[in-house]
Amino acid sequence: MKPSTPSTSPWVLSSRAALMNPSVLRELLKLTEQPGIISFAGGLPSPKTFPVAEFEQACARVLRDDAQAALQYAASEGYGPLREMVAAGLPWKVDPAQVLITTGSQQGLDLAAKVLIDTGSRILVETPTYLGALQAFAPMEPQVHSVASDDEGVDMTALRQAQAAGTPARFLYVLPNFQNPSGRMMSEARRAALSTTATELALPLLEDNPYGELWFDQPPPAPLTARHPQGCIYLGSFSKVLAPSLRLGYLIAPKEVFPKLLQAKQAADLHSPGFNQRVVAEVMKDGFLDRHVPRIRALYKAQRDAMLAALSRHMPAGVEWNRPVGGMFLWARLPAGLDATALLPKAVARGVAYVPGAAFYAGAPDARTLRLSFVTASEEEIERGVSALAAVIGEHMA
């Protein structure tokens, strides 16, 4: 005889759990996994950039020379030599004691949210902004205010108005370099203005920089954190320059904030994988990134150029797009009357996928926007994919 099944579940979820929503991007990526789809949707580095041989050799050396420590529990702060490498590689004076190795820079967002946000706290973000940051902040139940932004980033007048509109914001979250999703880069003049304004307003900055090394013709201006280290938390990543599956990133924090971020890290996962940290340090120790990253830049620049050329050839009049000077993404806008989310299934049916831009807005979305990633498709695929997308847009304009 079968036991009776309760009519209701015994599990009671927290109110915070209700705020944990599935990633719109991850759900959309399921569409792109169909055979034959040319995907401009994923924010994935090109597998061509993964230094497989160097990792193979580094793994062997770590296991040969340091296996017991590499396979053991480790310090929550991170592997000392790797923290020193991170500090030495930044363009301002950083004490390695301020470096916290994280499980991807996404964890840095989560830790900052836990330490800095109370229920109802106001936080400020760019328009548009990184969806993963909105996901990390949401469970802490903040009031998220989207600050008007232009091609150079946050508008200073809008920022002052936002900070004066209610209780002071806990921080402004900003991606100055080749932003995800828009691909834009904040100019030197805007960075100087933002640093000055944030200091005047006593507004901390959470500066996220996973793409800063992926410039095409010239490096970006100095980070915001370099201008006012005591007022900023800085996030970086190894995912875009080495390999994302390692799940290694880092944050740099002022000494008065660092201990609480470390305690949040200890509660979350004790420490990031020690073996991975040692392998990355082994790969990097002889200046490998100085040789490796230029190859990534050259590849991505060629693919960006291929996408820009294909857009110019195929897109109907009324479609707009920018020209990113680095990173992995291009931002486009459809003509009036079209909705990028509604158009996506039709594009997938024609063999091409992208990410609708609406998901990247904390406030009222612009339904006409879309993000195109140019780094994982070949130049031939870019040509075919843009041509197919242009055909779908043209049909619906008609």
Salt bridges, closest charged atoms under 4 A:
GLU27 OE1 - LYS30 NZ 3.35
ASP65 OD1 - ARG64 NE 2.78
ASP66 OD2 - ARG278 NE 2.68
ASP95 OD2 - LYS255 NZ 3.37
ASP110 OD2 - LYS114 NZ 3.00
ASP118 OD2 - ARG170 NH2 3.03
GLU126 OE2 - ARG184 NH2 3.52
ASP150 OD1 - ARG190 NH1 3.02
GLU188 OE1 - ARG227 NH2 2.87
GLU200 OE1 - ARG160 NH2 2.67
GLU213 OE1 - ARG297 NH2 3.33
ASP217 OD1 - LYS301 NZ 2.55
ASP269 OD2 - LYS265 NZ 3.11
GLU282 OE2 - ARG61 NE 2.55
GLU282 OE2 - LYS285 NZ 2.78
ASP286 OD2 - ARG291 NH2 3.49
ASP305 OD1 - ARG304 NH2 2.62
ASP366 OD2 - ARG333 NE 2.66
GLU380 OE2 - ARG384 NE 2.48
GLU383 OE1 - ARG313 NH2 2.53
GLU383 OE2 - HIS314 NE2 2.57
GLU395 OE2 - ARG350 NH1 2.81
